Amino acid sequence: MNGKTTIYVSLLIGILAVSIIVGIALLRVPQAPAEEQREESPQPSKTSEEEQSNQTVVSVVPVTLEDYDWSKGAPSWEVLNNTAENLTRIEIDFLKGAISAGLFDPGPFRPVNETAIEENLLMKQRLNATVYAARFMLVYRDGEFYTLGSETHDIDRYLRAVMADCIMAKKAGLALHLSASFFSESGFKSVDELRKALDDWQTIVGRLAGLSERYKFEFFNPFGELDHFLRVDCRLKMSEEDIIKLVNEYHSKYASTVRSVFKGKLVTQLGDAHPIFRDSLYAYNLSCVDLVGILVGSKISLFDEERFGNDLLETAGIMRELCQRWNNSWYISEVWFYDDKPATEEKLKKQSECFESLFKVIRHLDPSVYRGPVGVLIMNWNLREGKIFADIINRPAESTIKGFFSSPIWRAPSEETVLKYPSAEVTWLPDDVWADMGVAGDADRIAYMASATIDEVSEWYKQKMAEWTLIDEDFFSDENQNFSLRYLLLKKDDQGVYIFVMKDPHVPAGKIVIGIASGPWELLKECQPMMMSETAPKEGEGAFFQVEPPFTHLPELGEGSVVFTVSPVELEAIGRVEPLGRMNAPSGHVIPTEHGGFILKNPALEYQLRAPADGIIFEIMYKPEFDDYQLRMAHSNTFVSIFDHLTGLSEEVEQGLQEGEKTGENSWRVKIYVKVGDVIGKVGGHPDLVVGFDWG
């Protein structure tokens, strides 16, 4: 008897140990849906025929989300599966939607906020959205994954809340775009620790991919923006070469896991899709995804339309090349126009204007040429954040976005007033260039770059627009600048078209820039390039473009040039140099620059800026649109350095500014003596605003 008891006790202890191990494993990753668990559960013992005959058959109506009692907390897998029966995928040509507040883990036995569910789904009607963008995010801490704000590993409850939110959106007729990611609260201490987290994440990815297929989600991103996570969020300061290797390695791993079960569109987001990272972008292997998303946006109070348009058009060119190489398409997966609270009326109006600027650029991108964008997702619809705001619900931006989502994104060729020159590609010209060409701001404007001559383009437009009356035509040439320009002014009924074609030696070889303005004749009838108008400078009266005004004579300095013996920043920090006199019509530089551009390898880091030679700092300007400084230093009375985009000043320079004479709202006349090699400020640290500094 004692021997049997010992055996039974040993068996019970063994079973208990196995149960504990299995229980711990189940807590580490999301558990299988209850329906799957039931399939593995033992069946109840059969009753006798007599007992069965005495029972009354009762039909049980399955509970779904439509009649679920949300006060019970996150729904069970059984409720989710009942609701998701017969779901199918929706075909989407152009993604139109916004990222919602979603549903977070309410905690055990705590009710779910039904008002949040209703508000999340309002975007379909209020924005005319076709896509619901949901997120699944975990925290990585001490080698484990946690739900946000939780000290336990009960990921399952949070996962059920997210799936409930997604299924409700599917039932409402929206396509589902799920993006998953994690972050570390304190960063990683080593690459090995980082790799462990990325490897462990693959289990989560597999679970989410299975659910995304089961519930027929249309789009799934297994890791939000892996490039930015590795470059910034992990806090390891890895080389670009190591970042590229990890991006390619884990994109491939996650894609393999997802493809094994998920039949929808596999997508990724590039958080650092900016021209500064051009070489890295070209090194990514994106063959494993169907769609490539990019992040665009700006702090509202620092938004600069010209710079934003330049960057987006240049990025679109990069994305076109990437997608041609990997045979996929790209979309704007996150638009983030944010600012510090409070959300004043002025800031909200500017937020709406930011979106208008974005949509204006998008309408000028031909998707058949650029392979995108094939969608726009707004960050965000109704997520209220602590110190900043970016939500657009009940804001002026809401109507702006609905207007864009409700109208044709691109005009059909038959609707275009002026045809596009064959093989021409959309480029960007800033407002001051259009003004120099005599174009009013209210006119419908578009610019192209093409491989052709001025005469070829001019004759082509005259032939194609033969039914229009040619009111004016002229040609301008400056042999000293090697600059040529021809314009056409045409009229038909009460409509007008103004076309200018220009060539400059700094435009890429064999190419020209075409500018086209169209609209009511009364608006365009006076159009003429300023250098050809009566107000232009006459011969001998000076240059058309004003040069820098002279500064006050400094008797301590002599005249003549000096030799620079110190680099303003350490050479290892510089990624590339854009030379003095550079011209880039797509980015808005239609005349040669008077400065060099020094692009930092890692714009997120701060670097000391040093004086390249002895001199006197005589002027400092603060530029609120970039949240940085411009500093002017005289090395002699005929030789001056101008440093732009300083993100901070040294203590000595800051003290000199305080003692200087204020000459404007954001400018000071100072007199600060510096020696070669002295630290005068810092550059970098504002990658969302500037990616380097100018020196000229």
C-alpha positions in Angstrom: 0.0 0.0 0.0 2.8 2.4 0.9 4.6 1.6 -2.3 1.6 2.4 -4.4 1.1 5.6 -2.5 4.6 6.6 -3.2 4.1 5.9 -7.0 0.9 7.9 -7.0 2.5 10.8 -5.2 5.5 10.7 -7.6 3.1 10.7 -10.6 1.1 13.6 -9.2 4.3 15.6 -8.6 5.5 15.0 -12.2 2.1 16.0 -13.6 2.2 19.1 -11.5 5.7 20.1 -12.6 4.8 19.6 -16.3 1.6 21.8 -15.7 3.7 24.5 -14.1 6.2 24.5 -17.0 3.4 24.6 -19.6 1.6 27.3 -17.7 4.7 29.5 -17.6 5.3 29.0 -21.4 1.7 30.0 -22.1 2.2 33.2 -20.2 5.2 34.2 -22.3 3.3 34.4 -25.6 -0.3 35.0 -26.6 -2.4 31.9 -25.9 -4.3 30.0 -28.6 -7.9 31.0 -29.1 -10.3 29.2 -26.8 -11.8 27.4 -29.8 -8.4 25.9 -30.5 -7.9 25.0 -26.9 -11.3 23.3 -26.8 -10.3 21.1 -29.7 -7.5 19.7 -27.5 -9.6 19.3 -24.4 -10.9 15.9 -23.4 -14.6 15.2 -24.2 -17.1 14.9 -21.3 -18.1 11.3 -20.4 -21.2 10.0 -22.1 -24.4 9.7 -20.0 -26.5 6.5 -20.0 -29.3 6.2 -22.6 -31.8 6.7 -19.7 -30.2 9.9 -18.6 -30.1 11.2 -22.2 -33.7 10.5 -22.7 -34.7 12.5 -19.6 -32.7 15.6 -20.7 -34.3 18.6 -22.5 -32.4 19.8 -25.6 -31.5 23.6 -25.2 -30.1 25.5 -28.2 -27.5 28.1 -27.2 -27.2 31.3 -29.3 -23.5 32.1 -29.9 -22.4 35.4 -28.3 -20.8 37.9 -30.8 -19.3 41.4 -30.4 -22.6 42.8 -31.6 -24.4 41.7 -28.4 -21.4 41.4 -26.1 -21.5 42.9 -22.6 -18.4 45.1 -22.7 -18.5 45.6 -18.9 -17.0 42.1 -18.7 -13.7 43.3 -20.1 -11.9 42.0 -23.2 -14.0 39.5 -25.1 -13.0 35.8 -25.1 -11.6 34.1 -28.2 -14.9 32.2 -28.5 -16.8 35.6 -28.9 -14.2 36.9 -31.4 -14.4 33.7 -33.5 -18.1 33.8 -33.5 -18.1 37.4 -34.7 -15.4 36.7 -37.4 -17.3 33.9 -39.2 -17.5 34.5 -42.9 -15.2 37.5 -43.0 -13.6 38.1 -46.4 -10.8 40.4 -47.6 -11.7 43.8 -49.2 -9.9 44.9 -52.4 -8.3 48.4 -51.9 -6.8 50.4 -54.8 -5.8 53.4 -52.7 -5.4 53.2 -48.9 -7.3 56.0 -47.2 -7.5 56.0 -43.4 -6.1 57.0 -40.0 -4.5 55.4 -37.0 -7.1 55.2 -34.2 -6.7 55.2 -30.4 -7.5 51.5 -30.6 -8.3 49.4 -27.5 -5.8 48.8 -24.8 -5.7 46.2 -22.1 -8.4 47.3 -19.6 -7.0 45.0 -16.9 -8.6 41.9 -15.4 -12.4 42.1 -14.9 -12.4 45.8 -15.9 -14.9 47.1 -18.5 -14.0 48.2 -22.0 -14.8 51.7 -23.0 -17.7 51.4 -25.5 -17.5 55.1 -26.3 -13.9 54.6 -27.6 -15.1 51.8 -29.9 -17.8 54.0 -31.4 -15.4 56.9 -31.8 -12.7 54.7 -33.5 -15.2 53.6 -36.1 -16.5 57.1 -36.8 -13.5 57.7 -39.2 -15.2 55.7 -41.9 -18.0 58.2 -42.2 -16.2 61.3 -41.0 -13.1 60.9 -43.2 -14.6 58.7 -46.0 -11.9 56.2 -45.0 -11.5 52.8 -46.5 -8.8 51.4 -44.2 -8.6 51.0 -40.4 -5.0 51.2 -39.1 -4.5 49.3 -35.8 -1.4 48.8 -33.8 -0.1 46.0 -31.5 2.8 47.2 -29.3 4.6 45.6 -26.4 7.4 46.6 -24.0 10.6 44.6 -23.8 12.0 44.5 -20.3 14.5 42.2 -18.6 14.4 39.7 -21.4 10.6 39.5 -21.6 7.7 41.1 -23.4 5.1 43.0 -21.4 1.8 44.8 -22.2 2.1 48.6 -21.9 1.6 49.7 -18.4 1.5 46.2 -17.0 3.9 44.3 -14.7 2.5 40.9 -15.8 3.0 38.7 -18.9 -0.8 38.5 -19.6 -0.3 39.4 -23.3 -3.4 37.4 -24.2 -5.9 39.8 -22.7 -4.3 42.8 -24.6 -4.2 40.7 -27.8 -7.9 39.9 -27.5 -8.7 43.6 -27.0 -6.7 44.5 -30.2 -8.4 41.7 -32.2 -11.8 42.9 -31.0 -11.1 46.4 -32.2 -9.9 45.0 -35.6 -12.8 42.7 -36.1 -15.3 45.5 -35.3 -13.6 47.6 -38.0 -13.8 44.7 -40.5 -17.5 44.2 -39.7 -18.0 47.9 -40.3 -16.7 47.5 -43.9 -13.2 48.8 -43.5 -10.0 47.0 -44.7 -7.6 46.2 -41.8 -4.0 47.4 -41.6 -2.3 45.9 -38.5 1.2 47.1 -37.5 3.1 45.4 -34.7 6.2 46.5 -32.8 8.0 46.7 -29.5 10.3 49.0 -27.7 12.7 48.9 -24.8 12.1 51.5 -22.0 15.9 51.9 -21.3 17.4 50.8 -24.6 19.7 47.8 -25.1 23.1 47.3 -23.6 24.6 45.1 -26.3 23.9 43.9 -29.8 23.5 40.4 -28.4 20.7 41.6 -26.1 19.1 43.3 -29.1 19.3 40.2 -31.2 17.6 38.1 -28.5 14.7 40.5 -28.4 14.4 40.4 -32.2 14.6 36.6 -32.2 12.0 36.3 -29.5 9.7 38.7 -31.4 9.5 36.2 -34.2 7.2 34.0 -32.0 4.9 37.0 -31.5 5.0 37.7 -35.3 4.0 34.1 -36.0 1.0 34.3 -33.7 -0.2 37.7 -35.1 0.2 36.4 -38.7 -2.0 33.4 -37.9 -4.7 35.7 -36.4 -4.4 38.1 -39.3 -5.1 35.3 -41.7 -7.9 33.8 -39.6 -9.7 37.1 -39.5 -8.8 38.0 -43.1 -6.9 41.2 -42.5 -5.8 42.9 -45.7 -2.4 44.3 -44.6 0.1 43.2 -41.9 3.4 44.8 -40.9 5.4 42.5 -38.6 7.7 45.2 -37.3 6.6 48.9 -37.5 9.8 50.8 -38.6 12.7 48.5 -38.1 15.3 50.9 -39.6 14.5 53.7 -37.2 14.3 51.3 -34.3 17.8 50.1 -35.0 19.2 53.5 -35.8 17.7 55.5 -32.9 15.3 53.7 -30.5 17.6 50.8 -29.5 20.2 53.4 -28.4 23.3 51.3 -29.5 24.7 53.9 -32.0 25.5 51.2 -34.5 27.2 51.9 -37.9 25.1 52.2 -41.0 26.6 49.0 -42.3 25.5 47.0 -39.2 22.0 48.6 -39.4 21.6 47.6 -43.0 22.6 44.0 -42.2 20.1 43.7 -39.4 17.3 45.3 -41.4 17.8 42.9 -44.2 18.3 39.9 -41.9 15.1 40.4 -39.9 13.0 41.6 -42.7 13.7 38.3 -44.3 13.1 36.3 -41.2 9.8 37.9 -40.3 8.6 37.8 -43.9 9.3 34.0 -44.0 7.3 33.5 -40.9 4.4 35.6 -42.1 4.3 34.2 -45.6 3.9 30.7 -44.3 0.4 31.5 -43.0 -0.7 35.0 -44.1 -2.2 35.5 -47.6 -2.9 39.2 -47.4 -0.4 42.1 -48.2 2.8 42.0 -46.3 4.0 45.6 -45.7 6.8 47.4 -43.9 7.4 51.0 -42.9 10.7 52.9 -43.4 10.9 55.4 -40.5 13.9 57.1 -42.0 13.0 57.4 -45.6 14.8 60.7 -46.2 17.4 61.7 -48.9 20.1 61.8 -46.2 19.8 58.0 -45.9 19.8 57.5 -49.6 22.7 55.0 -49.7 21.2 52.9 -46.9 17.8 52.9 -48.5 19.3 51.6 -51.7 21.1 48.8 -49.7 17.9 47.5 -48.2 16.5 44.2 -49.6 12.7 44.9 -49.9 11.9 42.0 -52.2 10.0 40.2 -49.4 7.2 42.8 -49.0 4.3 43.9 -51.2 4.1 47.5 -50.0 6.7 49.8 -48.6 5.5 52.6 -46.3 7.2 55.8 -45.4 6.8 58.3 -42.6 6.3 62.0 -43.4 5.5 64.9 -41.2 6.8 67.8 -39.1 6.3 69.8 -36.0 3.5 72.2 -37.0 5.2 75.4 -35.6 8.4 74.5 -37.5 6.7 73.5 -40.8 8.4 74.9 -43.9 6.3 74.2 -47.0 9.2 74.6 -49.5 11.6 72.3 -47.6 8.8 69.8 -47.0 7.9 69.7 -50.6 11.5 69.4 -51.7 12.2 66.5 -49.4 9.0 64.6 -50.2 9.6 64.9 -54.0 13.2 63.8 -53.6 12.1 60.9 -51.4 9.4 59.9 -53.9 12.2 59.6 -56.5 14.2 57.3 -54.2 11.1 55.2 -53.5 10.4 54.9 -57.2 13.9 53.5 -57.8 13.5 51.1 -54.8 10.1 49.8 -55.9 11.3 49.4 -59.5 14.2 47.3 -58.3 12.0 45.1 -56.0 8.8 45.1 -58.1 6.5 46.5 -55.4 4.8 49.8 -54.6 5.0 52.4 -51.8 2.6 54.4 -49.8 2.6 57.0 -47.0 1.9 54.8 -44.0 2.1 57.6 -41.4 1.5 61.3 -41.7 2.4 63.0 -38.4 1.8 66.8 -38.0 2.1 67.4 -34.3 2.9 70.2 -31.8 3.1 70.9 -28.2 -0.1 71.5 -26.2 -2.1 73.6 -25.8 -3.7 73.1 -29.2 -4.4 76.8 -30.0 -6.6 78.0 -32.8 -3.5 79.2 -34.7 -1.7 75.8 -34.4 -4.9 73.9 -35.5 -5.2 76.1 -38.6 -1.6 75.6 -39.4 -2.1 71.8 -39.0 -4.8 71.9 -41.6 -2.5 73.9 -43.9 0.3 71.3 -43.4 -2.1 68.6 -44.7 -3.1 70.8 -47.7 0.6 71.1 -48.6 1.1 67.4 -48.4 -1.9 66.7 -50.6 -0.8 69.3 -53.2 2.5 67.4 -53.6 0.7 64.0 -53.8 -1.5 65.2 -56.6 1.6 66.0 -58.6 3.0 62.5 -58.3 2.0 60.2 -61.2 1.7 56.7 -59.6 2.4 55.1 -63.0 5.8 56.8 -63.0 6.6 56.9 -59.3 5.0 53.5 -58.4 3.2 55.3 -55.6 2.0 56.6 -53.3 -0.9 54.1 -53.3 -2.2 55.2 -50.0 -2.2 57.7 -47.1 -2.7 56.8 -43.5 -3.0 59.7 -41.0 -1.4 59.7 -37.6 -3.7 60.1 -35.9 -7.5 60.0 -35.7 -8.4 60.2 -32.0 -5.4 59.3 -29.8 -5.1 61.9 -27.1 -1.4 62.1 -26.0 0.1 63.8 -22.9 2.3 66.7 -23.9 1.7 66.9 -27.6 -1.3 66.7 -30.0 -1.6 65.2 -33.4 -5.2 64.0 -33.4 -7.5 65.4 -36.1 -10.9 64.5 -34.9 -13.1 67.6 -34.5 -10.2 69.7 -35.8 -10.0 71.9 -38.9 -7.7 69.2 -40.5 -10.5 66.7 -40.4 -12.5 68.4 -43.2 -9.3 69.0 -45.2 -8.5 65.3 -45.1 -12.1 64.3 -45.9 -12.0 66.6 -48.9 -8.8 64.8 -50.1 -10.2 61.3 -49.4 -13.5 62.1 -51.1 -12.2 63.6 -54.4 -10.2 62.0 -57.2 -6.6 61.8 -56.1 -5.2 62.4 -59.6 -6.9 64.0 -62.5 -7.5 61.8 -65.6 -5.4 62.9 -68.6 -8.5 64.1 -70.4 -9.2 66.5 -67.5 -5.8 68.1 -67.6 -5.7 71.6 -69.0 -2.1 71.2 -70.2 -0.6 67.9 -71.3 2.6 66.7 -69.7 5.7 66.7 -72.0 6.6 63.1 -72.9 8.9 61.4 -70.3 8.8 64.5 -68.1 8.9 63.9 -64.3 7.2 66.0 -61.7 9.6 68.3 -59.8 9.2 71.0 -57.2 9.6 74.8 -57.4 9.3 76.9 -54.3 6.9 79.9 -54.2 9.7 82.5 -54.6 10.7 80.9 -57.9 7.2 81.0 -59.2 7.0 84.6 -58.1 10.3 85.4 -60.0 8.6 83.9 -63.0 5.6 86.3 -62.5 3.1 83.6 -61.4 0.4 84.5 -58.9 -0.1 82.2 -55.9 -3.7 81.5 -56.8 -2.9 79.8 -60.2 -2.9 76.0 -60.6 0.9 75.3 -60.8 3.0 72.3 -61.7 6.7 71.8 -62.6 8.5 69.1 -64.5 12.0 68.1 -65.4 12.6 66.5 -68.8 15.5 65.3 -71.1 15.1 67.8 -73.9 16.1 71.3 -75.2 14.2 74.5 -74.7 13.3 74.7 -78.4 12.0 71.1 -78.5 9.7 71.6 -75.5 8.5 75.0 -76.7 7.6 73.7 -80.1 5.9 70.6 -78.7 3.6 72.7 -76.6 2.8 75.1 -79.4 1.8 72.2 -81.6 -0.2 70.4 -78.9 -2.0 73.7 -78.0 -2.6 74.9 -81.5 -6.3 75.6 -80.7 -5.2 78.1 -78.1 -4.3 81.7 -79.1 -0.6 82.6 -78.5 -0.7 86.0 -76.8 2.9 86.4 -75.9 6.2 84.6 -76.4 9.8 85.6 -75.6 13.3 84.4 -75.0 15.9 85.5 -72.4 19.5 84.5 -72.2 22.4 85.5 -69.9 25.7 84.4 -71.4 27.6 85.3 -68.2 25.3 83.0 -66.2 24.9 80.5 -69.0 21.2 80.8 -68.3 18.4 80.5 -70.9 14.6 80.9 -70.6 11.6 80.9 -73.0 8.0 81.5 -72.1 4.6 81.1 -73.8 1.4 82.9 -72.7 -1.8 81.4 -74.3 -5.5 82.1 -74.1 -8.7 80.2 -74.8 -12.1 81.7 -74.0 -11.8 82.9 -70.4 -8.9 80.5 -69.5 -5.1 81.1 -69.7 -1.9 79.0 -69.6 1.6 80.3 -69.0 4.5 78.0 -69.7 8.2 78.7 -69.1 11.1 76.5 -70.0 14.6 77.2 -68.5 18.1 75.7 -68.7 21.0 76.3 -66.4 24.4 74.6 -66.3 23.7 73.3 -62.8 20.6 71.5 -64.0 21.6 67.9 -64.8 23.2 67.5 -68.2 20.7 67.2 -71.0 17.7 68.3 -68.9 15.5 71.4 -68.6 12.9 72.6 -66.1 9.3 73.2 -67.3 6.9 75.4 -65.2 3.2 75.5 -66.1 0.5 77.8 -64.6 -3.2 77.6 -65.6 -6.4 79.3 -64.5 -8.6 82.2 -65.3 -7.2 84.5 -68.0 -7.6 87.6 -65.7 -5.3 85.9 -63.2 -2.5 85.0 -65.8 -2.7 87.7 -68.4 0.2 89.7 -66.8 2.5 86.8 -66.3 6.1 87.4 -67.4 9.5 86.6 -65.9 10.7 89.4 -63.7 14.1 89.6 -65.4 12.2 90.4 -68.6 9.7 92.8 -67.1 9.9 96.6 -66.9 10.8 96.3 -63.2 13.9 94.2 -63.8 17.3 95.8 -63.3 18.6 97.6 -66.4 22.0 96.8 -67.8 24.7 98.3 -65.5 22.2 98.7 -62.6 23.3 95.6 -60.7 22.5 92.0 -60.4 18.9 90.6 -60.5 19.5 88.7 -57.3 20.5 90.9 -54.4 23.9 90.0 -52.7 24.7 90.1 -49.0 24.8 93.6 -47.6 28.3 94.7 -46.3 28.9 94.5 -42.5 30.4 97.1 -40.3 34.1 97.7 -40.8 36.2 96.0 -38.0 39.5 97.9 -37.5 41.0 95.0 -35.7 41.0 93.0 -38.9 42.9 93.5 -42.1 41.8 92.5 -45.6 42.3 89.5 -47.8 41.6 85.8 -47.5 42.7 83.4 -44.8 43.7 79.8 -44.6 41.4 77.4 -42.6 43.4 75.0 -40.5 40.6 73.4 -38.5 37.6 71.5 -39.7 34.4 72.9 -38.2 33.3 69.4 -37.2 35.3 66.2 -37.0 35.7 64.8 -40.5 34.4 61.3 -39.4 31.0 62.9 -38.7 30.4 64.1 -42.3 28.5 61.8 -44.5 28.7 63.9 -47.7 29.3 67.5 -48.9 27.0 69.4 -51.2 29.4 71.8 -53.0 29.3 75.6 -53.1 27.3 76.7 -56.2 25.2 73.5 -56.3 22.0 73.8 -58.2 19.1 71.3 -57.8 15.9 72.4 -59.5 13.8 69.5 -58.0 14.7 70.8 -54.5 14.0 74.4 -55.4 17.6 75.6 -55.9 17.2 77.1 -59.3 20.2 79.5 -58.8 23.6 78.4 -57.5 23.9 78.2 -53.7 26.2 80.6 -51.9 27.1 77.9 -49.3 28.3 74.4 -49.0 26.0 71.8 -47.3 27.6 69.4 -44.9 25.4 66.3 -44.3 26.1 64.4 -41.1 26.3 60.7 -41.0 24.0 60.5 -38.0 21.9 63.7 -37.8 20.4 62.5 -34.5 23.8 63.0 -32.7 25.2 66.4 -31.5 28.6 67.5 -32.6 30.7 70.5 -31.5 31.2 73.2 -34.1 34.6 74.9 -34.0 36.0 78.1 -35.6 38.0 77.2 -38.7 40.3 80.3 -38.2 40.7 83.3 -36.0 37.9 85.9 -36.3 35.2 88.0 -34.8 31.5 86.9 -34.7 29.5 90.0 -35.6 26.0 88.8 -36.1 23.7 86.0 -34.8 20.2 85.2 -36.0 17.7 82.8 -34.5 15.4 81.0 -37.0 12.2 79.8 -35.4 11.1 77.8 -38.5 14.1 75.5 -37.9 14.6 76.1 -34.2 18.3 76.9 -34.9 20.8 79.7 -35.4 22.8 81.4 -38.1 26.2 82.8 -37.1 28.4 85.2 -39.1 32.1 85.5 -38.5 34.6 87.9 -40.1 38.1 86.5 -40.6 39.1 89.8 -42.3 37.2 92.8 -43.6 36.9 91.1 -47.0 36.5 87.4 -45.9 33.5 86.2 -43.9 32.2 82.7 -42.8 28.5 82.1 -42.5 27.4 79.1 -40.5 23.8 78.0 -40.7 21.7 75.5 -38.8 23.5 75.6 -35.5 21.3 73.7 -33.0 23.0 75.4 -30.0 25.5 78.1 -29.0 28.6 77.7 -26.8 28.5 79.4 -23.3 30.9 82.1 -24.5 28.8 82.9 -27.7 25.6 82.8 -25.7 27.0 85.3 -23.2 28.1 87.5 -26.1 24.6 87.4 -27.6 23.1 88.5 -24.2 25.5 91.5 -24.2 24.9 92.3 -27.9 22.6 94.8 -29.6 19.2 93.5 -30.7 18.6 94.6 -34.3 15.4 92.7 -35.0 12.9 90.3 -33.5 15.4 87.4 -33.8 18.7 89.0 -34.7 21.6 90.6 -32.7 24.7 92.6 -33.6 27.6 91.2 -31.5 31.4 91.4 -31.2 32.8 88.1 -30.0 36.5 87.3 -30.5 37.3 83.7 -31.3 40.5 81.8 -31.9 41.0 78.9 -34.4 39.6 75.7 -32.9 37.4 77.4 -30.3 34.0 75.7 -29.8 31.3 78.2 -31.0 28.3 76.0 -30.9 26.9 72.6 -31.8 25.2 71.0 -34.9 23.0 67.9 -35.2 20.5 66.5 -32.7 17.4 67.7 -34.7 17.1 65.0 -37.4 13.4 65.8 -37.9 14.3 69.4 -38.9 17.8 69.5 -40.3 20.3 66.8 -41.3 23.5 68.8 -41.2 24.7 72.4 -41.4 25.7 75.0 -44.1 29.0 76.8 -44.3 29.6 79.5 -46.9 
